Amino acid sequence: MQTSPAGRTAIARREGNVLTAYTDSVGVLTIGVGHTSVAGPPKVTRGLKITAAQSDQILARDLASVEKSVSSAVKVPLNQNEFDALVSLVFNIGAGGFKGSSVLKNLNAGNRAAAADSMLAWNKGTVGGKKVVLKGLATRRTDERAQFLTKPVAPSVAKVLPAAPAENATVTIADGPKKDETIVVVAKTPQAPPASPGLPTSKTGFMAIGAIIIALATGAAKYFGG
């Protein structure tokens, strides 16, 4: 699997996205979403500037090794939100930390709820040589947990009618047997059989025929009667 565009956007929001090269807290030149020269191209130099689109492309490349680590370590099927949340977590804590974590152990045991809760434990950083809870990390873990537990939205099926139904067609739209499934039925409307050629089908027509017959009879009587 690969991180979705929405997943990369979430990571960029959590990490920060700086489009001009800067020196991070330990003196390493960094750009975009935590990208350094060690991660691969582009090499980060002072004054380097990139666009938002370029930053997203760089992040996608930087995530490739993280995605591989997640895919190889997890032994159960993942939906896209679960995968994106785990990639975000591993991008921050490292593949080594993830492989020995309760997150992975619970997930591979089939306990997704416990795996999600285990993410919250990764909220500490070292300050003054001591491990302390950092507000930023606590917020990030809560966000990743929520992402992990969010069910992907199934695409809805549009109700599309067949092109130009015939004038004598009946169109019926009904819910199908599956969720978000629509059935469109087009059936011809039964038509009355056509009238016999030359014969009237209305009261007016029969009256007209009657008048003609009477006229013919009268004429014949006059002719033969002299």
C-alpha positions as a Markdown table, in Angstrom:
| # | Residue | x | y | z |
|---|---|---|---|---|
| 1 | Met | 0.0 | 0.0 | 0.0 |
| 2 | Gln | 0.9 | 3.7 | -0.4 |
| 3 | Thr | 0.0 | 6.6 | 1.8 |
| 4 | Ser | -3.0 | 8.4 | 0.3 |
| 5 | Pro | -2.9 | 12.1 | -0.6 |
| 6 | Ala | -5.1 | 12.8 | 2.4 |
| 7 | Gly | -2.6 | 10.8 | 4.6 |
| 8 | Arg | 0.3 | 12.9 | 3.3 |
| 9 | Thr | -1.6 | 16.1 | 4.0 |
| 10 | Ala | -2.2 | 14.9 | 7.6 |
| 11 | Ile | 1.5 | 14.2 | 8.1 |
| 12 | Ala | 2.4 | 17.6 | 6.7 |
| 13 | Arg | 0.0 | 19.2 | 9.1 |
| 14 | Arg | 1.5 | 17.3 | 12.1 |
| 15 | Glu | 5.1 | 17.7 | 11.1 |
| 16 | Gly | 4.9 | 21.2 | 9.6 |
| 17 | Asn | 5.7 | 22.1 | 6.1 |
| 18 | Val | 8.4 | 24.7 | 5.5 |
| 19 | Leu | 9.2 | 25.7 | 1.9 |
| 20 | Thr | 12.5 | 27.4 | 2.6 |
| 21 | Ala | 15.5 | 25.6 | 3.9 |
| 22 | Tyr | 16.1 | 26.1 | 7.7 |
| 23 | Thr | 18.3 | 24.7 | 10.4 |
| 24 | Asp | 16.4 | 22.4 | 12.8 |
| 25 | Ser | 16.9 | 22.1 | 16.5 |
| 26 | Val | 20.0 | 19.9 | 16.2 |
| 27 | Gly | 21.6 | 22.0 | 13.4 |
| 28 | Val | 20.6 | 20.0 | 10.3 |
| 29 | Leu | 19.5 | 21.8 | 7.2 |
| 30 | Thr | 15.8 | 20.8 | 6.6 |
| 31 | Ile | 13.1 | 21.7 | 4.1 |
| 32 | Gly | 9.5 | 20.7 | 3.4 |
| 33 | Val | 8.1 | 18.1 | 5.7 |
| 34 | Gly | 11.2 | 17.2 | 7.7 |
| 35 | His | 13.2 | 16.4 | 4.6 |
| 36 | Thr | 17.1 | 16.4 | 5.0 |
| 37 | Ser | 19.8 | 15.4 | 2.6 |
| 38 | Val | 20.2 | 12.1 | 4.3 |
| 39 | Ala | 16.8 | 11.0 | 3.1 |
| 40 | Gly | 17.8 | 11.5 | -0.5 |
| 41 | Pro | 17.3 | 14.1 | -3.2 |
| 42 | Pro | 17.0 | 17.0 | -3.3 |
| 43 | Lys | 20.1 | 18.0 | -1.4 |
| 44 | Val | 19.2 | 20.7 | 1.1 |
| 45 | Thr | 21.3 | 23.8 | 0.8 |
| 46 | Arg | 21.0 | 27.2 | 2.4 |
| 47 | Gly | 18.5 | 29.4 | 0.6 |
| 48 | Leu | 16.8 | 26.5 | -1.1 |
| 49 | Lys | 13.2 | 27.1 | -1.9 |
| 50 | Ile | 10.5 | 24.6 | -3.1 |
| 51 | Thr | 6.8 | 24.8 | -4.0 |
| 52 | Ala | 4.0 | 23.1 | -2.1 |
| 53 | Ala | 3.6 | 20.6 | -4.9 |
| 54 | Gln | 7.4 | 19.8 | -4.8 |
| 55 | Ser | 7.2 | 19.4 | -1.1 |
| 56 | Asp | 4.4 | 16.8 | -1.5 |
| 57 | Gln | 6.4 | 14.9 | -4.1 |
| 58 | Ile | 9.5 | 14.9 | -1.8 |
| 59 | Leu | 7.4 | 13.6 | 1.1 |
| 60 | Ala | 5.9 | 10.8 | -1.0 |
| 61 | Arg | 9.5 | 9.7 | -1.8 |
| 62 | Asp | 10.6 | 10.0 | 1.8 |
| 63 | Leu | 7.7 | 7.9 | 2.9 |
| 64 | Ala | 8.5 | 5.0 | 0.6 |
| 65 | Ser | 10.8 | 3.3 | 3.2 |
| 66 | Val | 8.3 | 3.9 | 6.0 |
| 67 | Glu | 5.5 | 2.4 | 4.0 |
| 68 | Lys | 7.7 | -0.7 | 3.3 |
| 69 | Ser | 8.4 | -1.0 | 7.0 |
| 70 | Val | 4.7 | -0.9 | 7.9 |
| 71 | Ser | 3.7 | -3.3 | 5.2 |
| 72 | Ser | 6.4 | -5.9 | 6.2 |
| 73 | Ala | 5.7 | -5.7 | 10.0 |
| 74 | Val | 1.9 | -5.8 | 9.9 |
| 75 | Lys | 0.4 | -9.2 | 9.3 |
| 76 | Val | -3.3 | -8.3 | 9.1 |
| 77 | Pro | -5.3 | -6.5 | 6.4 |
| 78 | Leu | -5.4 | -2.7 | 6.8 |
| 79 | Asn | -7.8 | -0.2 | 5.3 |
| 80 | Gln | -6.4 | 3.1 | 4.0 |
| 81 | Asn | -7.0 | 5.1 | 7.1 |
| 82 | Glu | -5.3 | 2.5 | 9.3 |
| 83 | Phe | -2.3 | 2.4 | 7.0 |
| 84 | Asp | -2.0 | 6.2 | 6.8 |
| 85 | Ala | -2.2 | 6.5 | 10.6 |
| 86 | Leu | 0.6 | 3.9 | 11.0 |
| 87 | Val | 2.8 | 5.5 | 8.4 |
| 88 | Ser | 2.4 | 8.8 | 10.3 |
| 89 | Leu | 3.3 | 7.1 | 13.6 |
| 90 | Val | 6.4 | 5.3 | 12.2 |
| 91 | Phe | 7.6 | 8.4 | 10.3 |
| 92 | Asn | 7.8 | 10.0 | 13.7 |
| 93 | Ile | 9.0 | 7.2 | 16.1 |
| 94 | Gly | 11.0 | 5.2 | 13.6 |
| 95 | Ala | 10.7 | 1.6 | 12.2 |
| 96 | Gly | 12.7 | 0.2 | 15.1 |
| 97 | Gly | 10.4 | 1.6 | 17.7 |
| 98 | Phe | 7.4 | 0.4 | 15.8 |
| 99 | Lys | 8.6 | -3.2 | 15.5 |
| 100 | Gly | 8.9 | -3.6 | 19.3 |
| 101 | Ser | 5.8 | -1.6 | 20.1 |
| 102 | Ser | 2.5 | -2.7 | 21.7 |
| 103 | Val | 0.8 | -1.0 | 18.8 |
| 104 | Leu | 2.2 | -3.7 | 16.4 |
| 105 | Lys | 1.8 | -6.5 | 18.9 |
| 106 | Asn | -1.9 | -5.8 | 19.5 |
| 107 | Leu | -2.6 | -5.2 | 15.8 |
| 108 | Asn | -1.2 | -8.5 | 14.7 |
| 109 | Ala | -3.1 | -10.2 | 17.4 |
| 110 | Gly | -6.3 | -8.8 | 15.8 |
| 111 | Asn | -7.1 | -6.3 | 18.6 |
| 112 | Arg | -7.4 | -3.0 | 16.7 |
| 113 | Ala | -8.9 | -1.1 | 19.6 |
| 114 | Ala | -6.0 | -1.9 | 21.8 |
| 115 | Ala | -3.5 | -1.1 | 19.0 |
| 116 | Ala | -5.1 | 2.3 | 18.6 |
| 117 | Asp | -5.0 | 3.0 | 22.4 |
| 118 | Ser | -1.3 | 1.9 | 22.5 |
| 119 | Met | -0.5 | 4.8 | 20.1 |
| 120 | Leu | -1.2 | 7.2 | 22.9 |
| 121 | Ala | 1.8 | 5.9 | 24.9 |
| 122 | Trp | 4.2 | 7.4 | 22.4 |
| 123 | Asn | 3.8 | 10.9 | 23.8 |
| 124 | Lys | 7.1 | 11.5 | 25.5 |
| 125 | Gly | 10.3 | 13.2 | 24.6 |
| 126 | Thr | 13.6 | 13.8 | 26.3 |
| 127 | Val | 14.0 | 17.2 | 28.0 |
| 128 | Gly | 17.0 | 17.8 | 30.3 |
| 129 | Gly | 17.9 | 14.1 | 30.2 |
| 130 | Lys | 14.5 | 13.0 | 31.4 |
| 131 | Lys | 11.5 | 11.5 | 29.6 |
| 132 | Val | 8.5 | 13.8 | 29.9 |
| 133 | Val | 5.1 | 14.1 | 28.2 |
| 134 | Leu | 5.2 | 16.6 | 25.4 |
| 135 | Lys | 1.9 | 18.4 | 24.6 |
| 136 | Gly | 2.6 | 18.4 | 20.8 |
| 137 | Leu | 3.3 | 14.6 | 20.8 |
| 138 | Ala | 0.2 | 13.9 | 22.9 |
| 139 | Thr | -1.9 | 15.9 | 20.4 |
| 140 | Arg | -0.4 | 14.1 | 17.5 |
| 141 | Arg | -1.0 | 10.7 | 18.9 |
| 142 | Thr | -4.6 | 11.5 | 19.7 |
| 143 | Asp | -5.0 | 12.7 | 16.1 |
| 144 | Glu | -3.3 | 9.5 | 14.7 |
| 145 | Arg | -5.5 | 7.3 | 16.9 |
| 146 | Ala | -8.7 | 9.0 | 15.6 |
| 147 | Gln | -7.5 | 8.6 | 12.0 |
| 148 | Phe | -6.7 | 4.9 | 12.6 |
| 149 | Leu | -10.2 | 4.3 | 14.0 |
| 150 | Thr | -12.1 | 6.2 | 11.2 |
| 151 | Lys | -13.8 | 3.9 | 8.7 |
| 152 | Pro | -13.2 | 4.9 | 5.1 |
| 153 | Val | -16.3 | 6.3 | 3.4 |
| 154 | Ala | -17.6 | 3.9 | 0.7 |
| 155 | Pro | -18.2 | 5.7 | -2.6 |
| 156 | Ser | -21.9 | 6.1 | -3.4 |
| 157 | Val | -23.4 | 4.8 | -6.6 |
| 158 | Ala | -24.9 | 7.6 | -8.7 |
| 159 | Lys | -28.5 | 7.0 | -10.0 |
| 160 | Val | -27.9 | 7.3 | -13.7 |
| 161 | Leu | -30.7 | 6.7 | -16.1 |
| 162 | Pro | -30.2 | 5.0 | -19.4 |
| 163 | Ala | -29.7 | 7.5 | -22.2 |
| 164 | Ala | -33.0 | 8.7 | -23.8 |
| 165 | Pro | -35.5 | 6.0 | -22.7 |
| 166 | Ala | -38.2 | 5.3 | -25.4 |
| 167 | Glu | -41.5 | 7.2 | -25.1 |
| 168 | Asn | -43.3 | 4.0 | -24.3 |
| 169 | Ala | -40.8 | 2.9 | -21.6 |
| 170 | Thr | -41.4 | 2.8 | -17.8 |
| 171 | Val | -38.3 | 3.6 | -15.7 |
| 172 | Thr | -38.2 | 2.3 | -12.1 |
| 173 | Ile | -35.5 | 3.1 | -9.6 |
| 174 | Ala | -35.1 | 1.0 | -6.5 |
| 175 | Asp | -32.6 | 0.2 | -3.8 |
| 176 | Gly | -30.5 | -2.9 | -4.5 |
| 177 | Pro | -29.7 | -5.8 | -2.2 |
| 178 | Lys | -26.4 | -4.2 | -1.2 |
| 179 | Lys | -25.7 | -0.9 | 0.6 |
| 180 | Asp | -25.5 | 2.1 | -1.6 |
| 181 | Glu | -26.6 | 0.0 | -4.6 |
| 182 | Thr | -29.2 | 1.3 | -7.0 |
| 183 | Ile | -31.1 | -0.8 | -9.6 |
| 184 | Val | -32.6 | 0.9 | -12.7 |
| 185 | Val | -35.2 | -1.1 | -14.5 |
| 186 | Val | -36.4 | 0.0 | -17.9 |
| 187 | Ala | -39.5 | -1.8 | -19.3 |
| 188 | Lys | -41.7 | -1.2 | -22.2 |
| 189 | Thr | -45.2 | 0.0 | -21.4 |
| 190 | Pro | -47.8 | -2.5 | -22.8 |
| 191 | Gln | -49.6 | -0.9 | -25.7 |
| 192 | Ala | -53.1 | -1.5 | -27.0 |
| 193 | Pro | -53.2 | -3.5 | -30.2 |
| 194 | Pro | -53.5 | -1.3 | -33.3 |
| 195 | Ala | -56.9 | -1.0 | -34.9 |
| 196 | Ser | -57.6 | -2.9 | -38.1 |
| 197 | Pro | -56.7 | -0.7 | -41.1 |
| 198 | Gly | -59.7 | 1.1 | -42.6 |
| 199 | Leu | -62.0 | 0.4 | -39.7 |
| 200 | Pro | -63.1 | 3.2 | -37.3 |
| 201 | Thr | -62.5 | 2.8 | -33.6 |
| 202 | Ser | -64.7 | 5.6 | -32.3 |
| 203 | Lys | -68.5 | 6.3 | -32.1 |
| 204 | Thr | -68.2 | 9.1 | -34.6 |
| 205 | Gly | -66.6 | 6.8 | -37.1 |
| 206 | Phe | -69.5 | 4.2 | -36.8 |
| 207 | Met | -72.1 | 7.0 | -37.2 |
| 208 | Ala | -70.3 | 8.1 | -40.4 |
| 209 | Ile | -70.4 | 4.6 | -41.8 |
| 210 | Gly | -74.1 | 4.3 | -40.9 |
| 211 | Ala | -74.9 | 7.5 | -42.8 |
| 212 | Ile | -73.1 | 6.2 | -45.9 |
| 213 | Ile | -75.0 | 2.9 | -45.8 |
| 214 | Ile | -78.3 | 4.7 | -45.5 |
| 215 | Ala | -77.5 | 7.0 | -48.4 |
| 216 | Leu | -76.5 | 4.1 | -50.6 |
| 217 | Ala | -79.6 | 2.2 | -49.8 |
| 218 | Thr | -81.8 | 5.2 | -50.6 |
| 219 | Gly | -80.1 | 5.8 | -53.9 |
| 220 | Ala | -80.5 | 2.1 | -54.9 |
| 221 | Ala | -84.2 | 2.2 | -54.0 |
| 222 | Lys | -84.8 | 5.2 | -56.2 |
| 223 | Tyr | -82.8 | 3.7 | -59.1 |
| 224 | Phe | -84.5 | 0.3 | -59.1 |
| 225 | Gly | -87.9 | 1.7 | -58.3 |
| 226 | Gly | -87.7 | 4.2 | -61.2 |
